[in-house]
Amino acid sequence: MTIIRRQFSLFSTDMLDINLLRNNFEEIKNNLQKKGFKLDEKTFERLDSERKKLQIDTESLQEKSNILAKEVAQEKNQALKDQKLKDAKKISTVLKEVKAKLDTALEELNNFLLEIPNVLSEDVPDGKSEENNQIIYEKGTIPEFSFKIKDHQELGELSNGINFEESVTIAKSR
């Protein structure tokens, strides 16, 4: 028998798109509440604004570094050239620190996003469990057997097609 159910299907299997979350936060929050998931808006805003600030700082420092590099290459006066090299090294050091902070902020934001489940499709019925699914189409009849149905593990062991004890022995030797 084939049963097709309209059930807890998802839009995608990947991490939730951050732009979708930024632009439709309330919709997504309400959608995820149907699954019993509470989306923390303050944490998201804190992580996203921290990432944005650090990204702007990184880009600004990179721009200053590029400008100084051009100025150093064009400078004829050795004293001014040395001073600009010192400034460039300071900016480079600060840039490395800010980039490290940005990497950490991006990792925290990605971890936060990875913990958010996918949103439900609009046609998914409300419900807490499988009992709330709706049967859309049935075909055939469910077969009934006079014996206990065995799973693949039992069938494999009975036919000597699977030997778990030997598999463990082989795996341990490596």
C-alpha positions, 0 to 999 in steps of 0.5 A: 500500500502506498500512502502519501502524506502531507507532513512536516516537509521543509523548504530546504535542507541547508542552513536558513538564509541570513537575508531571509531571516533579516527581511522576514524575521517575524514570519519565520519566528511565527513559522518556527513556533509551529514546530515548538522552536523559539527564535531568539531575536536579541541574540540574532541582532547582536551577532549580526550587528557585531559581524557587520561592525567588524566587517566594516572595520576590516574593510576600512583598515584594508582600504587604509593599508592599501592607500599607505602601500601606494604612498610608501611606493611613491614617497621619495623622502626616506624619513616620511617613507619610514614613518609611513612604513611604521604606520602601515605595520601598525595598521597591519597588526590591528587588521589581523586582530580585527580579522580574527575577531571577524572570523570568530563573529562569523563562526558564532553567527553561522553556529546560531543559524545552523541551530535554526530548523528549516521553516515549514511549507505553507501547506503543512498542517498544524500539529505536534506529531505524526498523528496530525498528518493528513492522508492525501492519497492511498493506493493498494492494501496493507499486507497482513502476515501471520508471522513476525516481520524481520528487519534487515539485520535479522535477515542478514544474520539468518542468511549468513550475509551479515556477521557483526562479530567478525566485522567488529574483529576486523575493524579492531585490527585496523 
